[in-house]
């Protein structure tokens, strides 16, 4: 049994955690803020969040919004984060309670349902070609881990924005909880800030935990798994696929692996809470779950660099660039992309264009484009690239002086995700997003480390 864990389901890679929630009286609308990796080129969003929070207890003071990662003295912010975490513990702002939490998040007319669990990092391998029970769906950028490791390492608590997918077409694992909420204890029920929608959380009881474990075991049955994806008998089971927060989970994994490596007494790690990470499980087949492409924006394109000319030089006669009168016309053309003819939109201060690439060497348009962007950055053609959500953001940022935006077509059929990862491995980095920025997970629950 592990510290902070009341029960483990080792074969399923999960445990029942002891979750920390704000005590009664804390204003939850100010406590919960969106994932730190959102609005990374829009500091005004975080300024508005700060104004709303004011002096109230908030997860805003427990996270490092990535919009600020380039600031001059990051250690000062990291120290402040850890101090505030400890203050909240010492002052009783956070109260522990055992059990899974069933989450209902309403955004517009849709409700996304999820389940808070502790995920066993021993069952996770983010490396390409992994055959672990938990796998990355996109390439993991190792250079993105060090700043995250500095933030998490030594922190007294963790706050997750990680969402992990299960492929449950019969809706056996999470959906039954939605029919039982009238008999469950309500843990929270409030509106999220800045158009984040509404969220409710319910305590999951021991009998429901057993039913969840049974349903997950059925999904993990090796024979049914191989049959479901038309694989060879004995193929390693993929039970959990990363949805959002891959680099956060990879950070937790790196810290746990380092702890094992540095330990001279493996028995001393028994019960170490770092072995687990708090995540939200979401069914791939949840009707509210929409996969959106993640677009790109290049900032501070070097003087004299013509992005459309660079595209032509990079791809040669395989690429054509056609001007588009409006952003909407460009977007419509981009969504005509096919497996054999990749398309993406190009937005600069000069206007809009549709890039069409024939005979692509990558499976997805994002793979073709990513190779070009990496070349531009390596040659000093731009200062940096940001990965953004939403077409409007591409239009606004890409059309600003000195920038260039790239609009990607809609993602692959989400129902093909698991088989794609099993057969082809992880997709190119930053391929898809589960919804747009304001639909991302908000920090609410936490767990002691």
Secondary structure, DSSP 8 states (H G I E B T S, - for coil): --TTEEEEEGGGTEEEEEEEEE-TTS-HHHH-EE-TTSSTT-HHHHHHHHHHHTTS--GGGTS--GGGTTSTTHHHHHHHHHHHHHHHHHTT-EEEEES-EEEEEEETTEEEEEEEEEEEGGGEE-STT--SSEE-SB---GGGHHHHHHHHTT-SEEE---EEEE--TT--SSHHHHTSGGGS-EEEEEE-TTT--EEEEEE--HHHHHHHHHHHHHHT-HHHHHHHTT--TT-----EEEEE-HHHHHHHHHHHHHHHHH-S-GGGGTT-GGGEEEEEEEETT-TT--EEE-EEEEEEE-TT--HHHHHHHHHGGGEEEEEESSHHHHHHHHTT--SSEEEEEEEETTEEEEEEEES-SSSSHHHHHHHHHHHHHHTTSEEEEEEE-SHHHHHHHHTSTT-EEEEE-----GGGHHHHHHHH-SBSTT-EEES-GGGS-EE--EEE-
